[in-house]
Amino acid sequence: MSSSDKTKEVFEQILAQLYEEQSKIGKAGGDSYLIAQNNQYLGKITDNSYDNDSVLNEYGPYGSQYSNTSIFNPYSPYGSEYGTYSLNNPYCSTPPKLFINGNLLGLISVNSYIQDRIPTESFLYTLKNNLTYLLEGKIIESESQARQLNCESFIEAGDGTFLGKLNPDSFDKDSVFNRFGSYGNEFSQLSIFNRFSNYGNQFSSLSPFNNFASTPPKTYVKGKFIAYLTVNQNLKPRIHPDELLDWAKKNISVFG
């Protein structure tokens, strides 16, 4: 390990310890806030981004990517895709609770089986782009709408299920180009490349490989509907699923 790497690691450890101490000060007494199901306070929902307890304060214990009490830390119990109390864990049954004006609005989670769920993408988009709307107790209604408003490039199934980003970055865990990810893996139930899944077999009405499907996946580029992803020649405009990856490489940047 180089000296610069060691310095960075020490710096991050010091920050983590500092944020841990600061988080002990926070209390779920504010009107609008996040709280984990182990009763760990996760920050205020406030338009004052300088407030030390704000979820949006990137230097505070609840907004920093280095804090163990932040939903933005991809390694914390509250932000990791494997975290026990995380809003990013698709298998988590105990995700964070969102209170607005003292009332429970719902549970923030990517786990579609959670009751009273507020999709993570929808919450984060509303938090970062329409805070006034959020403080009124309103959320962008669907992950698809959030992704469209966020100008993302992605595939969406006919039933509204997210089927992966069109980002040609094979290391992006959400990209259809990642052969080890949920959306590019030929064995994943959420992959169009799994010929036995509901979204990839030739008999499913939701599959791009069904010649007669009337509800195949849709492709969006920078938030705009571009074409159906289908072998059904009666649907226009369309992209043939076997040509998807080459098409995406030509039409979408790595940051698309």
C-alpha positions as CSV (number, residue, x, y, z in Angstrom):
1,M,0.0,0.0,0.0
2,S,1.4,3.4,-1.0
3,S,1.8,6.2,1.5
4,S,-1.0,8.2,-0.1
5,D,-3.4,5.2,0.2
6,K,-2.4,4.8,3.9
7,T,-3.0,8.5,4.5
8,K,-6.4,8.3,2.8
9,E,-7.4,5.2,4.9
10,V,-6.3,6.9,8.2
11,F,-8.2,10.1,7.2
12,E,-11.4,8.1,6.4
13,Q,-11.1,6.3,9.8
14,I,-10.8,9.6,11.6
15,L,-13.8,11.0,9.8
16,A,-15.8,7.9,10.6
17,Q,-15.0,8.2,14.3
18,L,-15.9,11.9,14.3
19,Y,-19.2,11.2,12.6
20,E,-20.0,8.5,15.1
21,E,-19.5,10.9,18.0
22,Q,-21.6,13.6,16.3
23,S,-24.4,11.1,15.6
24,K,-24.8,10.5,19.3
25,I,-26.0,14.1,19.6
26,G,-28.8,13.8,17.1
27,K,-32.3,13.0,18.3
28,A,-35.4,12.1,16.5
29,G,-37.2,15.1,17.8
30,G,-37.4,17.1,14.6
31,D,-40.6,17.1,12.6
32,S,-39.2,15.4,9.5
33,Y,-36.5,12.8,9.7
34,L,-35.2,9.4,8.9
35,I,-34.7,6.7,11.5
36,A,-33.5,3.1,11.2
37,Q,-35.4,0.2,12.6
38,N,-32.7,-0.4,15.2
39,N,-33.6,3.2,16.4
40,Q,-30.5,4.8,15.0
41,Y,-31.3,8.3,14.0
42,L,-30.4,8.9,10.3
43,G,-30.9,12.7,10.0
44,K,-33.3,15.5,9.5
45,I,-35.2,16.2,6.3
46,T,-34.7,20.0,6.2
47,D,-34.0,22.7,3.6
48,N,-31.1,23.9,5.7
49,S,-28.2,21.9,4.2
50,Y,-25.8,23.5,6.6
51,D,-27.6,21.9,9.6
52,N,-25.2,19.4,11.1
53,D,-28.1,16.9,11.4
54,S,-29.3,17.3,7.9
55,V,-29.5,14.3,5.6
56,L,-28.3,16.6,2.8
57,N,-25.2,17.9,4.7
58,E,-22.5,16.0,3.0
59,Y,-20.1,17.0,5.8
60,G,-22.4,15.9,8.6
61,P,-22.9,12.5,10.3
62,Y,-26.0,11.7,8.3
63,G,-25.1,13.0,4.8
64,S,-21.4,12.1,4.5
65,Q,-20.4,9.1,2.3
66,Y,-17.8,8.3,5.0
67,S,-20.2,8.2,8.0
68,N,-21.4,4.9,9.3
69,T,-24.7,6.6,10.1
70,S,-25.3,7.8,6.6
71,I,-27.6,6.3,3.9
72,F,-25.1,7.7,1.4
73,N,-22.3,5.5,2.7
74,P,-22.2,2.4,0.4
75,Y,-20.6,0.4,3.2
76,S,-22.8,1.4,6.2
77,P,-25.6,-0.7,7.6
78,Y,-28.0,1.9,6.3
79,G,-26.7,2.5,2.8
80,S,-25.0,-0.7,1.7
81,E,-26.7,-3.1,-0.7
82,Y,-26.1,-5.7,1.9
83,G,-26.9,-3.6,5.0
84,T,-29.2,-5.1,7.6
85,Y,-31.2,-1.8,7.8
86,S,-30.4,-0.4,4.4
87,L,-32.6,1.3,1.9
88,N,-30.4,-0.2,-0.8
89,N,-30.6,-3.8,0.2
90,P,-33.2,-5.7,-2.1
91,Y,-33.6,-8.4,0.6
92,C,-33.8,-6.1,3.7
93,S,-37.0,-6.4,5.6
94,T,-36.2,-3.6,8.1
95,P,-35.4,-0.5,6.0
96,P,-35.4,3.1,7.3
97,K,-38.6,4.8,8.3
98,L,-39.4,8.3,6.9
99,F,-41.3,10.7,9.2
100,I,-42.7,14.0,7.7
101,N,-44.2,16.6,10.1
102,G,-44.2,13.9,12.8
103,N,-46.1,11.4,10.8
104,L,-44.8,8.1,9.4
105,L,-44.9,8.5,5.6
106,G,-43.5,5.1,4.8
107,L,-40.4,2.8,4.6
108,I,-37.6,3.6,2.2
109,S,-36.5,0.5,0.3
110,V,-35.6,-1.1,-3.0
111,N,-37.3,-4.3,-1.7
112,S,-40.6,-4.4,-3.6
113,Y,-42.1,-6.8,-1.0
114,I,-42.1,-4.1,1.8
115,Q,-45.5,-2.8,2.8
116,D,-45.9,1.0,2.8
117,R,-42.8,1.1,0.7
118,I,-41.4,4.3,-0.8
119,P,-39.0,3.3,-3.6
120,T,-35.4,4.4,-2.8
121,E,-34.9,6.0,-6.2
122,S,-38.1,8.0,-5.8
123,F,-37.2,9.2,-2.3
124,L,-33.7,10.2,-3.2
125,Y,-34.8,12.0,-6.4
126,T,-37.5,13.9,-4.5
127,L,-35.0,14.6,-1.6
128,K,-32.4,16.1,-3.9
129,N,-34.5,17.8,-6.5
130,N,-37.9,18.7,-5.0
131,L,-37.4,19.0,-1.2
132,T,-40.5,21.3,-0.9
133,Y,-42.6,18.5,-2.4
134,L,-41.1,16.0,0.0
135,L,-41.7,18.2,3.1
136,E,-45.4,18.4,2.0
137,G,-45.5,14.6,2.4
138,K,-45.4,13.9,-1.4
139,I,-43.1,11.5,-3.2
140,I,-42.5,11.0,-6.9
141,E,-44.9,8.0,-7.4
142,S,-42.7,5.5,-9.3
143,E,-39.1,4.6,-9.7
144,S,-39.6,4.9,-13.5
145,Q,-40.8,8.5,-13.1
146,A,-37.9,9.3,-10.9
147,R,-35.4,7.8,-13.4
148,Q,-37.1,9.7,-16.2
149,L,-36.9,13.0,-14.3
150,N,-33.3,12.2,-13.4
151,C,-32.6,11.8,-17.2
152,E,-31.3,8.2,-16.9
153,S,-31.0,5.7,-19.7
154,F,-32.5,2.4,-18.8
155,I,-34.9,-0.5,-19.7
156,E,-38.3,-0.9,-18.1
157,A,-40.5,-3.9,-18.3
158,G,-44.2,-3.7,-19.3
159,D,-45.1,-4.3,-15.6
160,G,-43.0,-1.3,-14.5
161,T,-40.0,-3.4,-13.3
162,F,-36.6,-1.8,-13.7
163,L,-34.5,-4.1,-15.9
164,G,-31.2,-2.2,-15.9
165,K,-29.3,0.8,-17.0
166,L,-28.1,1.1,-20.6
167,N,-24.8,2.5,-19.4
168,P,-22.0,0.7,-21.3
169,D,-19.9,0.4,-18.2
170,S,-19.4,-3.3,-17.4
171,F,-18.5,-2.4,-13.8
172,D,-21.8,-0.6,-13.0
173,K,-23.7,-3.1,-10.9
174,D,-27.0,-1.9,-12.4
175,S,-25.9,-2.0,-16.0
176,V,-27.1,-4.6,-18.6
177,F,-23.5,-4.7,-19.7
178,N,-22.4,-6.1,-16.3
179,R,-22.4,-9.9,-16.8
180,F,-22.2,-10.4,-13.0
181,G,-24.9,-7.9,-12.1
182,S,-28.6,-8.4,-11.6
183,Y,-29.5,-7.1,-15.1
184,G,-26.8,-8.5,-17.2
185,N,-26.4,-12.0,-15.7
186,E,-27.9,-14.8,-17.8
187,F,-29.0,-16.5,-14.6
188,S,-30.8,-13.5,-13.0
189,Q,-34.6,-13.4,-12.8
190,L,-34.3,-9.6,-13.6
191,S,-32.3,-10.1,-16.8
192,I,-33.5,-10.1,-20.3
193,F,-30.6,-12.3,-21.1
194,N,-32.0,-15.1,-19.0
195,R,-34.0,-17.1,-21.5
196,F,-35.9,-18.8,-18.6
197,S,-36.9,-15.6,-16.7
198,N,-40.2,-13.8,-17.1
199,Y,-38.4,-11.0,-18.8
200,G,-36.3,-13.1,-21.2
201,N,-38.2,-16.2,-22.3
202,Q,-39.9,-16.4,-25.7
203,F,-43.3,-17.1,-24.3
204,S,-43.7,-14.3,-21.8
205,S,-45.8,-11.2,-22.7
206,L,-43.2,-9.1,-20.9
207,S,-40.2,-10.5,-22.8
208,P,-38.4,-8.8,-25.7
209,F,-38.1,-12.2,-27.4
210,N,-41.8,-13.0,-27.7
211,N,-42.9,-12.4,-31.3
212,F,-46.4,-11.6,-30.2
213,A,-45.8,-9.7,-27.0
214,S,-47.8,-6.4,-26.9
215,T,-46.2,-5.3,-23.6
216,P,-42.4,-5.8,-24.1
217,P,-39.8,-3.7,-22.3
218,K,-39.3,-0.1,-23.2
219,T,-36.0,1.7,-23.6
220,Y,-35.4,5.2,-22.3
221,V,-32.5,7.5,-23.1
222,K,-31.8,10.4,-20.9
223,G,-35.3,10.1,-19.5
224,K,-37.1,10.0,-22.9
225,F,-38.9,6.9,-24.3
226,I,-37.0,5.9,-27.4
227,A,-38.3,2.5,-28.5
228,Y,-39.7,-0.8,-27.6
229,L,-37.2,-3.6,-27.0
230,T,-38.8,-6.4,-29.0
231,V,-38.7,-8.9,-31.8
232,N,-42.4,-8.1,-32.5
233,Q,-42.3,-6.3,-35.9
234,N,-45.7,-4.8,-35.4
235,L,-44.5,-2.5,-32.6
236,K,-42.8,0.8,-33.7
237,P,-40.3,2.2,-33.0
238,R,-38.4,-0.9,-31.8
239,I,-34.9,-2.2,-31.1
240,H,-34.1,-5.8,-31.6
241,P,-33.0,-7.3,-28.3
242,D,-30.0,-9.1,-30.0
243,E,-28.8,-5.6,-31.2
244,L,-29.3,-3.8,-27.8
245,L,-25.7,-3.8,-26.6
246,D,-24.2,-2.6,-29.9
247,W,-27.0,0.0,-30.1
248,A,-26.3,1.2,-26.6
249,K,-22.5,1.4,-27.2
250,K,-23.2,3.7,-30.2
251,N,-25.9,5.8,-28.8
252,I,-25.2,6.2,-25.0
253,S,-22.1,7.5,-23.3
254,V,-20.7,5.8,-20.2
255,F,-22.4,8.5,-18.2
256,G,-25.7,8.3,-20.0
